[in-house]
Structures are given as C-alpha cells and as structure tokens.
Amino acid sequence: MEERDFFDERPEQKKHLLTCPHCGKADEYELSWLVRRKKAQLGRGADERDRARFAKAQSYMVRRDDVTACKNIRCRKRFDVAGVQSVAFL
C-alpha cells in the first residue's frame, strides 16, 4: 500500500499575517494548504508492514503556496512565503 491510502486529502485556505519585504506593509494573506487527515481504519489487503506504518502515521498539512503577491496597491510585488512552515502536524 502507498502512503496516499492512509490519508484523506483536501485543500484548505488558512490566513497568515505576513510582511512584504519590499514595502514593509503587514497584512493577512490566505495561503492554500493540502490537509492530509489519517483515516479511521486501514483498508483491506494490508499486511503487517502496512499496519505498522499506519499505526505510526499522523495527520499533517503541506503548504502549497511558495510565493504570494503584496496586497498594497502601490507595491503588488511578489515575495516568498518564508516565515511559515511548509509542513505542519495536526
């Protein structure tokens, strides 16, 4: 079995307070995340190794956006989202 068989995936939007490095204006930005929640039970056809991997697995989310555009009308420059973790456990 693959890791995808252990989780239910769905995209979500979360708000984060970020500061534009070009103009210095802080604002709330919505970043997209891929949330992987562990299934309640393992599917059929799993062997002992798959059961052990499933027992250790835990829910997590992965950030999909690496770059965002500044909300300041005068700036509008794109900047990296470096201050937010790329993977977070739930």
C-alpha positions as CSV (number, residue, x, y, z in Angstrom):
1,M,0.0,0.0,0.0
2,E,1.1,3.6,-0.6
3,E,1.0,6.5,1.9
4,R,-1.9,8.0,0.0
5,D,-4.1,5.0,1.0
6,F,-3.6,6.0,4.7
7,F,-5.0,9.6,4.4
8,D,-7.9,11.6,3.1
9,E,-6.7,14.7,1.2
10,R,-8.4,18.0,0.7
11,P,-7.3,21.6,0.0
12,E,-7.9,24.3,2.6
13,Q,-7.2,28.1,2.9
14,K,-5.6,29.4,6.1
15,K,-4.9,33.1,7.0
16,H,-1.4,34.2,8.0
17,L,0.0,37.6,8.9
18,L,2.9,38.3,6.6
19,T,5.0,41.4,5.9
20,C,6.1,42.4,2.4
21,P,9.9,42.8,2.3
22,H,9.6,45.4,-0.4
23,C,7.2,47.9,1.1
24,G,7.2,46.7,4.7
25,K,3.4,46.6,5.0
26,A,2.0,43.8,7.2
27,D,-1.3,42.2,6.1
28,E,-3.3,38.9,6.3
29,Y,-2.8,36.6,3.4
30,E,-4.7,33.4,2.6
31,L,-2.3,30.5,1.8
32,S,-3.5,27.2,0.4
33,W,-2.7,24.0,2.2
34,L,-3.2,20.4,1.4
35,V,-4.5,18.8,4.5
36,R,-4.0,15.0,4.9
37,R,-6.1,13.5,7.7
38,K,-5.4,10.0,8.8
39,K,-8.3,7.6,8.0
40,A,-10.2,5.9,10.9
41,Q,-9.1,2.4,9.8
42,L,-6.9,0.7,7.4
43,G,-8.4,-0.7,4.1
44,R,-8.4,-4.3,3.2
45,G,-5.5,-6.1,1.7
46,A,-2.9,-4.7,4.2
47,D,-0.1,-6.8,5.5
48,E,1.9,-6.5,8.8
49,R,4.3,-3.9,7.4
50,D,1.4,-1.7,6.2
51,R,-0.3,-2.0,9.6
52,A,2.9,-0.9,11.4
53,R,3.2,2.1,9.0
54,F,-0.4,3.0,9.5
55,A,0.0,2.9,13.3
56,K,2.9,5.4,13.1
57,A,1.2,7.8,10.6
58,Q,-0.3,11.0,11.9
59,S,-2.4,13.8,10.3
60,Y,-0.5,16.7,8.7
61,M,-0.8,19.6,6.2
62,V,1.5,20.7,3.4
63,R,1.8,24.3,2.2
64,R,1.1,24.6,-1.5
65,D,1.9,28.4,-2.0
66,D,5.5,29.3,-2.0
67,V,5.0,32.9,-3.4
68,T,2.3,35.5,-2.8
69,A,1.7,39.0,-4.1
70,C,1.7,42.1,-1.9
71,K,-1.8,43.5,-1.2
72,N,-0.6,47.1,-1.2
73,I,-1.9,48.7,-4.3
74,R,1.3,50.7,-4.9
75,C,3.6,47.7,-4.4
76,R,1.9,44.5,-5.8
77,K,5.3,42.7,-5.9
78,R,5.6,39.0,-5.4
79,F,7.6,37.7,-2.4
80,D,8.5,34.3,-0.9
81,V,6.5,32.9,2.0
82,A,9.5,32.1,4.1
83,G,8.1,32.8,7.6
84,V,5.5,30.0,7.5
85,Q,6.4,26.3,7.9
86,S,6.0,24.2,4.8
87,V,4.8,21.1,6.8
88,A,2.7,21.2,10.0
89,F,1.4,18.3,12.0
90,L,-2.2,18.5,13.3
